[in-house]
């Protein structure tokens, strides 16, 4: 018989940008409005929320605005409450390990933003605690749920590419320095001492994208750069940028069959966009290639690949961009954050592991750490398997 009791979800950090916008208003509130989490038997499990944070006034306003009955500044209390089923964390990274540890030790399912910890050792320790307690734990892997990457992965599963050759990701845009036009990103992003770093920020994402589309990373070389050494903060005051604002990496990936695939990733806050989207993904194989954006994907099989001939003395006459076919969704692809929430909560109800867990997050933290070491030493480094 279906449990009629609502899943009680504590949302820690809900007043922050990611916690409020992506998780609460675009994911969980729509799930509540639809009657709850859809289950395998066709029923739905209702959800209810406890808003958690440090600013009681903000929490009260959000609760009133979105018809939420409970809010609190007492995270420990809501973790200890036997009515709480799930603890979500989108608060400060430095506070995350303690909060997640308390929740898992209390037997709560957890769902969390990345990175899960400020060090690789702490991220691995969280994965070990998850294994010891046996709770269902999930880490946000939103990019794998984007329509463009869902289509790209489907092409991989259907054998469209033949033997995979290479994977390329181009990411970034121009972030204004703040002197004349306000910056689009907070100033702490460019201070290493405050936790800022392109590598730290993005490599945890690139790790799960590479794993989810092709396979695990076996070695890497990265050059992390601070292209713009001075920026202006939210008060208009100049400061020295101590964190890398761009990273250029080469990786060797391993497919399930053991084949090596070369990946190249350019990540930059100092690049002007001349591509189809702020991030693009291209996967090449012997039988075909595909190019994906956040929402779209186009593909070109070998049979219709144009025969390019290099001739710098003549203008190009081949309409390369027109010779790619659109890859249809063939399904209703909803918001990626919402889709993963539904999958995770379904796993919580079923009492089974979630496929993107704390060990996956630890591998992302490891990749970022090794990339910074590679940049500092100028060496190509192996990526060892994490064994709990």
C-alpha positions in Angstrom: 0.0 0.0 0.0 1.3 3.5 -0.9 2.4 5.6 2.1 0.1 8.6 2.2 2.4 10.6 4.5 4.2 13.5 2.9 7.9 13.4 2.5 9.3 16.1 4.8 12.2 17.8 3.2 14.5 20.2 5.1 16.0 22.8 2.7 19.2 24.2 4.2 20.4 27.3 2.3 17.1 28.0 0.6 17.7 31.8 0.8 20.7 31.5 -1.5 20.5 31.9 -5.3 20.9 28.2 -6.2 18.8 26.9 -3.3 15.9 29.2 -3.9 15.8 29.5 -7.7 16.9 26.2 -9.1 15.9 23.8 -6.3 13.0 25.4 -4.6 11.0 27.4 -7.1 11.9 25.6 -10.3 12.0 22.0 -9.0 10.3 21.3 -5.6 7.4 23.7 -5.8 6.3 22.3 -9.2 6.6 18.8 -7.8 4.4 19.8 -4.9 1.9 21.5 -7.3 1.7 18.3 -9.4 0.7 16.3 -6.4 4.0 15.0 -5.3 6.7 12.6 -6.5 5.6 10.3 -9.2 6.2 6.7 -8.2 6.6 3.5 -10.2 3.1 2.2 -9.4 1.6 5.3 -10.9 0.8 7.0 -7.6 2.3 10.2 -6.2 3.9 10.8 -2.8 3.2 14.3 -1.4 6.0 16.5 -0.3 6.2 19.2 2.4 9.1 21.5 3.2 10.9 23.1 6.2 12.9 26.2 5.1 16.2 26.4 6.9 18.8 29.2 7.0 20.5 31.8 9.2 18.2 34.8 8.5 14.8 34.3 10.2 13.2 37.3 8.5 14.1 36.1 5.0 12.8 32.6 5.9 9.5 34.0 7.2 9.0 36.0 3.9 9.7 33.0 1.7 7.4 30.7 3.8 4.6 33.2 3.5 5.2 33.8 -0.2 5.1 30.1 -1.1 2.6 28.7 1.4 5.2 26.8 3.5 4.1 26.0 7.1 7.5 25.6 8.7 10.8 27.4 8.8 13.7 27.5 11.3 17.2 28.7 11.9 17.9 25.5 13.9 19.5 23.1 11.5 20.5 20.6 14.2 16.9 20.6 15.5 15.4 19.8 12.1 18.0 17.0 11.5 17.2 15.5 14.9 13.4 15.7 14.3 12.1 12.2 13.6 9.6 13.6 11.1 12.3 14.8 8.8 12.9 12.4 5.9 15.4 14.3 3.6 18.0 17.0 4.4 19.0 19.1 1.4 22.1 21.4 1.6 22.9 24.4 -0.6 24.6 26.4 2.1 28.3 27.3 2.5 30.7 24.6 1.3 32.8 24.9 4.5 29.8 24.1 6.7 28.6 21.3 4.5 30.6 18.3 5.8 29.4 18.8 9.3 25.7 19.2 8.3 25.8 16.2 6.0 27.5 14.0 8.6 24.9 14.9 11.2 22.1 14.1 8.9 23.5 10.8 7.7 24.3 9.7 11.3 20.7 10.6 12.2 19.5 8.2 9.4 18.3 10.9 7.1 18.5 10.7 3.3 20.6 13.6 2.0 20.7 15.6 -1.2 23.4 18.2 -1.7 25.0 20.8 -4.0 28.7 20.5 -4.9 31.4 20.6 -3.9 30.6 18.4 -0.9 33.7 19.6 0.9 36.7 21.9 0.6 39.2 19.0 0.5 39.4 15.7 -1.2 40.0 13.9 2.1 36.8 15.4 3.6 34.8 14.5 0.4 36.0 10.9 0.6 35.2 10.8 4.3 31.6 11.8 3.5 31.4 9.0 1.0 32.6 6.6 3.6 30.0 7.7 6.1 27.3 7.2 3.5 28.5 3.6 3.0 28.6 3.0 6.8 25.1 4.4 7.4 23.5 3.1 4.3 21.3 6.2 3.7 20.2 7.2 0.3 22.5 10.1 -0.7 22.4 12.2 -3.9 24.6 14.9 -5.3 23.4 17.5 -7.9 24.5 16.3 -11.4 22.2 18.7 -13.2 24.1 19.0 -16.5 23.5 15.3 -17.3 19.8 16.0 -17.2 20.0 18.8 -19.7 18.0 18.0 -22.9 21.1 18.4 -25.1 23.2 15.9 -23.0 20.3 13.5 -22.7 20.1 13.4 -26.5 23.9 13.0 -26.7 24.0 10.2 -24.3 21.2 8.4 -26.2 23.3 8.5 -29.3 26.1 6.9 -27.4 23.8 4.1 -26.1 22.5 3.4 -29.6 26.0 3.0 -31.0 25.7 6.0 -33.4 29.3 7.0 -33.1 31.0 3.7 -33.7 34.4 3.8 -32.0 34.6 7.0 -29.9 37.6 9.2 -30.7 37.4 12.5 -28.9 35.2 14.7 -26.7 35.3 18.5 -26.6 33.7 21.0 -24.2 33.8 24.8 -24.7 32.5 26.7 -21.8 32.4 30.3 -20.6 31.6 33.9 -21.4 33.0 37.4 -20.7 32.5 38.4 -17.0 32.9 42.1 -16.7 35.6 43.3 -14.5 33.3 45.6 -12.5 35.1 48.9 -13.1 32.6 50.3 -15.6 29.9 47.6 -16.0 28.9 45.6 -12.9 30.2 42.0 -12.8 27.8 39.2 -13.4 29.5 37.0 -10.8 30.3 37.7 -7.2 33.7 38.9 -6.3 34.6 35.9 -4.1 34.7 33.8 -7.3 38.0 35.5 -8.1 39.6 35.2 -4.7 41.3 31.9 -3.9 41.3 32.6 -0.2 37.4 32.9 -0.3 37.1 29.6 -2.2 37.1 31.0 -5.8 38.6 29.2 -8.7 37.5 28.2 -12.2 38.9 24.7 -11.6 37.3 24.3 -8.2 34.0 25.6 -9.6 33.7 23.7 -12.8 35.9 20.6 -12.7 33.4 18.8 -10.4 30.9 19.3 -13.1 33.2 18.3 -16.0 34.1 15.1 -14.1 30.5 13.8 -14.0 29.8 15.0 -17.5 32.9 13.0 -18.8 31.9 10.0 -16.7 28.3 10.2 -17.7 28.8 10.6 -21.5 32.0 8.6 -22.1 33.7 7.1 -19.1 36.0 7.8 -16.1 39.0 10.0 -16.3 42.3 8.2 -16.2 44.8 11.0 -16.5 44.9 14.8 -17.1 46.9 17.9 -17.8 45.5 21.3 -17.0 46.8 24.9 -17.3 44.9 27.2 -14.9 45.4 30.9 -15.6 44.4 34.2 -14.0 43.9 36.3 -17.2 42.6 39.4 -15.5 44.6 40.2 -12.3 42.5 43.1 -11.1 38.7 43.3 -10.7 36.2 45.5 -8.9 33.9 44.2 -6.1 30.2 44.9 -5.3 31.1 48.2 -3.6 33.1 49.4 -6.6 36.4 48.8 -4.9 39.4 47.4 -6.8 40.9 44.1 -5.6 43.5 41.6 -6.8 42.2 38.5 -8.4 44.0 35.6 -6.7 42.0 32.7 -8.2 42.2 31.3 -11.7 39.6 32.7 -14.1 40.3 30.2 -16.9 41.4 26.6 -17.3 42.5 24.6 -20.3 42.6 20.8 -19.9 43.3 17.6 -21.7 42.1 14.3 -20.3 42.2 10.6 -21.2 38.9 8.9 -20.6 38.2 5.2 -20.6 35.0 3.7 -22.1 33.3 0.7 -20.6 35.0 -1.5 -23.2 38.4 -0.2 -22.1 39.0 2.1 -25.1 40.9 5.4 -24.5 39.2 8.7 -25.6 40.8 12.1 -25.6 38.8 15.0 -24.1 39.6 18.7 -24.3 37.9 21.2 -22.1 38.3 25.0 -22.3 36.7 26.9 -19.4 36.9 30.7 -19.2 35.3 33.8 -17.7 37.5 35.8 -20.1 36.1 34.7 -23.5 33.5 36.3 -25.8 31.0 33.8 -27.1 31.2 32.8 -30.7 29.4 29.5 -30.6 25.9 28.2 -30.3 25.6 28.5 -26.5 27.5 29.3 -23.4 28.6 25.7 -23.2 28.8 23.3 -26.1 29.8 19.6 -26.3 31.1 17.7 -29.3 31.6 14.0 -29.5 33.4 12.5 -32.5 33.5 8.8 -33.6 34.4 6.8 -36.6 30.8 6.5 -37.7 29.5 9.9 -36.8 29.7 13.1 -34.7 27.3 15.1 -32.6 27.2 18.6 -31.2 25.1 19.5 -28.2 24.1 22.7 -26.5 22.1 23.0 -23.2 18.9 22.1 -25.0 19.6 21.0 -28.6 21.7 18.4 -30.3 22.6 17.9 -33.9 24.4 14.9 -35.5 26.2 14.0 -38.7 26.7 10.4 -39.7 29.7 9.3 -41.8 27.6 8.7 -44.9 26.7 12.4 -45.3 29.9 13.9 -44.0 31.1 16.5 -46.6 34.5 15.9 -48.1 36.4 18.9 -47.0 39.5 19.9 -49.0 41.9 22.5 -47.7 42.4 25.4 -50.2 43.2 28.7 -48.6 43.2 30.4 -52.1 39.5 29.9 -52.6 36.5 30.9 -50.4 34.8 28.0 -48.7 31.6 26.9 -50.5 30.5 24.0 -48.3 27.6 24.9 -45.9 29.1 22.9 -43.0 26.6 24.0 -40.4 23.6 23.2 -42.5 24.6 19.5 -43.0 23.8 18.4 -39.5 20.5 16.7 -38.6 18.5 17.7 -35.5 18.3 14.9 -32.8 14.7 14.8 -31.6 13.9 14.5 -27.9 11.3 11.7 -28.4 10.3 12.4 -24.8 9.2 15.2 -22.5 12.5 16.5 -21.2 11.7 18.7 -18.1 13.9 21.0 -16.1 17.1 19.1 -15.3 17.2 20.1 -11.6 13.5 19.0 -11.2 14.1 15.8 -13.1 17.0 14.7 -10.8 14.9 15.7 -7.7 12.2 13.3 -8.9 14.6 10.5 -9.6 16.3 11.0 -6.2 13.1 11.2 -4.2 11.9 8.1 -6.0 15.0 6.3 -4.8 14.4 7.6 -1.2 10.8 6.2 -1.3 12.1 2.9 -2.6 15.0 2.8 -0.1 17.6 2.2 -2.8 20.9 4.0 -3.7 20.9 7.0 -6.0 23.2 6.7 -9.0 25.0 10.0 -8.3 26.2 9.7 -4.8 28.9 11.1 -2.5 31.6 8.9 -4.1 30.8 10.5 -7.4 31.2 13.9 -5.7 34.5 12.8 -4.2 35.8 11.9 -7.7 34.9 15.5 -8.8 36.8 17.0 -5.9 39.8 14.7 -6.7 39.8 15.9 -10.3 39.8 19.5 -9.4 42.6 19.0 -6.9 44.8 17.1 -9.4 44.1 19.7 -12.0 45.4 22.5 -9.8 48.5 20.3 -9.0 49.0 19.7 -12.7 48.9 23.4 -13.4 51.3 24.2 -10.6 53.8 21.5 -11.7 53.3 21.5 -15.4 52.9 17.7 -15.3 50.4 15.2 -16.7 49.0 13.3 -13.7 47.2 10.0 -13.4 43.8 9.9 -11.7 43.8 7.0 -9.3 40.5 5.2 -8.5 39.1 6.1 -5.1 38.6 2.9 -3.1 36.5 3.3 0.1 
